[in-house]
């Protein structure tokens, strides 16, 4: 990774405010992720963690501030040298930079596993059906489900469905992968298979990854950096070793003690 890449974060939030009614969820948030970095956001409920991902996927607009993704403004674009609110064409282009895996799997129940994965590459990226089929096979093998391509989501376990959702996101070949508590809807015995797939991605692929999770041991293993969010801002951040053993802030210590030292 060269110095220029390190100097230009692939994701950059600058004084971003997001409100839902009278509630400020992101409070002048400054936050960045470097290209190829694996960053996990942790924090209490309502601290703005999932909102960061939803704003990046353009599922929620922002009230003020600027977000840059891959060197381009996300919710704005330049017209005649002026930064103005982005049009739909710009937002569509920017969405292609990112893939997101949600808490719920959001698979199309009436489509086979293979078609769930090929649909967007064909209709959004313009791939031929054969190209998309080959791509689906590649990523189904990666997540260990190549023998399930002709099944429907209802025939799969929750863990298998989430692995299909990961393959579907990867099939768009995004540079950035976003994971919003990808194991929270799973039965405990199925969590490990999904975490194993995400860990394999982190180790073998040069993806930028931004995760929101309550799986602290997993976050410790996979992350280059942990960011603790509180009241819509980054209260503290650092490498996992420091964050999980010697956090500076009392609020961080209080939050982590509930996960690392359960009663």
N, C-alpha and C positions, 0 to 999 in steps of 0.2 A: 504494500500500500504506500503510494508516494506521498510526499509532504503536501502537495497541492490538494489531493483528495482529503487528507486529514484536516486541512484548513477550511474546507467547504462542507459543512454538514449536509447530508442528504435530506434531513428533515430539520426545519428550524421554525420555532414559534417565537414571535416577537411581540411581547405585550398583548397577548391574545386574551380577549374577554368573551365569555360565553355565558349568557343568562337564560334561564328558563323562568319566565315571569319575573317575580321579584327576587329569585334566588340566583346568585352569581356562582356558577359552577367552575369556571376557569377565570381566575382573578389576575389579570395582567401577566399571564403565564409566559415566561421565557424558558425555552426548553429546546434541546437539540439532540440529534442522533447522527453519528458519523456513518459514512458508507461502510457496509460490512459489519457494523457493530451489532451486538445482541444486547438489547436493553430491556430490563423488566421494570414495570411500574407497579409499586405496591402502595397500599394506603387504606384507610378506613372507607367504608361505604359513604358515597357522596363527596369524595375528595376530588373527583374529576377524572379518574383513571380511564373509564370506558368512554367518556366524552371526548378525550384526546383522540381515540381511535375512530370514533364516529365522525368527528370533524375532519379527520384525515381522509376518510372514505367519502366525504361530501354528503353524508347522511344527515348532518346537522350543520347549519351555517354558523358563522361567528358574528358577534356584535361589533367588535373592533379588533385592531391589531392586524398583523400580516403573518401568513404561514408560507414558507417556501418548501417545495418538494422537488428534489433533483434539479435544483438551480432555477426553478420557475415558481412564481407566486401561485398558490393553490386557489384561493377564493377571489383572487384579483387577476387582472391581465393588463398589459400595457397597450394603450391606444393613444397614438400621437404623443408618445412620451409620458403620458399620464397613467398612473395606477388607478384603475377603475374596477368596479365589481365585475367578476367574470361572467361571461355568457355560457350557455349550456354546451356549446362546442368545445370551449376551453376546458370545462369541467370533465367532459367525456374523455378528452385526451389525458388529463391528469389522473383520472381513475385507473388508467391502464398501468400506471407506475406501481400500483399497490394491489395486493391480494389480502383478503381478510377472512379469518376463520372465527365464526361467532360462537356464543355459548350454545345456542340451538343450532342444529345442523343445517336447517333451511334447504334440504334437498327437495327436488321435485318428486313427489310420491308416484306420479304416473309415468316417470321415465326410468329406464334401467340405469344402473350405476354408470355404464359407459356413456350413455347419452347425457346424464347429468354433467359429465366432465367435458363432452365435446360441444355442447350447445353454445357456450359463450365463445370459444375459439372460432367456431364457424360463423356465428352471427355478428360478433363484435370485432374479431381480428381478421375475418375474411379467409380463414383457412379452408382448404377443401375438406370434404368429409373424411377422405383417406388420411390426410395429414393430421387431422384432429384425432382420428382413431388411433394412429400410431403414438401420438402424444399422450392420449389417455392411457394406453397400454404401458407406456414408459412410467407414468406417475403412479398408476395402480400397482406396478411392480415395486416402486419405491416405498409405498406405504403398506406393502405386503398383502394386497387384495386382488392380484391379477386374476385369480380363479373365480372371483365374484362379479365379473364385469357384466354378466347378463342377468343378474338378480335385480330386484327392486328394493328400495330403501327399507320397506317393511319386513323384508326377509333378513335384514342384518341387525346385529346388536348395536347399541348406542355407540360403543367404541369404534365399531367398523364404520358406522355412518359418519362419525367425526373424521375418521381417516379418509373417507371418500371426499368429505368437504375440504380437507387439506389438499388432496390430489386435484380437486376442481380448481382451487385457488392457484395452485402451482402451474396448472395447464395454461394459464394466461401469461406465464413467464414474467411475473412482476419482479422488479428489483427489490421491493420492500414487502415483507410479510407481516401482517398485523394479526395478533391472536388475542381475542377478548375472552378471558377465562374459559379456555377451550375444553376444560374437563369438569366445569361446575355442574353440568346437566347429566353427568355420567354416574352410574353406580360405582362405588369405591373399587370394586375388583376390575373395572374396565379402564380406570384412570391410567394405569401404567402403560398400556399398549399405545395410547395416544401420546403420552409424554415421551416414550421411546422414539416414536416417529419424529416428533419435533426436535428431539436431541440429535437424531441422525441428520436431519436437515441442517441444524446449526453446525455440526462438525464437518459435513462433506460438501456443503454448498455455500457459495459466496453471496449469501443473501443478507440484506439488512433485516433484522428482526426486532419488532417491538411487541412485547408481551404484557398483558395484564393477567395476573394469576395470584391465587392464594396458596399455591403449592410452593412453600418457601424453600424446601430442600431442592426441588427442581430448579427454582430460580437461582439458587446458589450455584448449582452445577452448570447451568447453561449460559449465564449472563456475563458479559464484560463489565456491565455497570448496573447498579440498582438505584432507582429513583424513588424516594418516598414522597408521595403527594399528601398534602394536607390543606384543606380549604382552598383548593384550586390552584395551588402553587407547588413547586418543588421545594420542600422544606430541607431535604438533605439528600445527597447522592454520593456514590462512591463504588469502588469495587466490592464484590460480594464479601470477601474476607473481612474488610473493614466494616461494612454495613451490618453484617450479622454477628460480629464479635465485639466491635467497639463503636457503635453509633454515637455520634456527638450529642444529638438532640434528645431531651427527655421524652418528647412525644414519640420519636422513633423507637426508643427503648421500650416504652409502654406498649406500643402496637406489636412489636416483634415478640415480646415476652409471652403474649397470648398465643402465638403460633409455635414458638420454639420451646416453650416450657408449659404445655397445657396442663391443667389441673388434673 
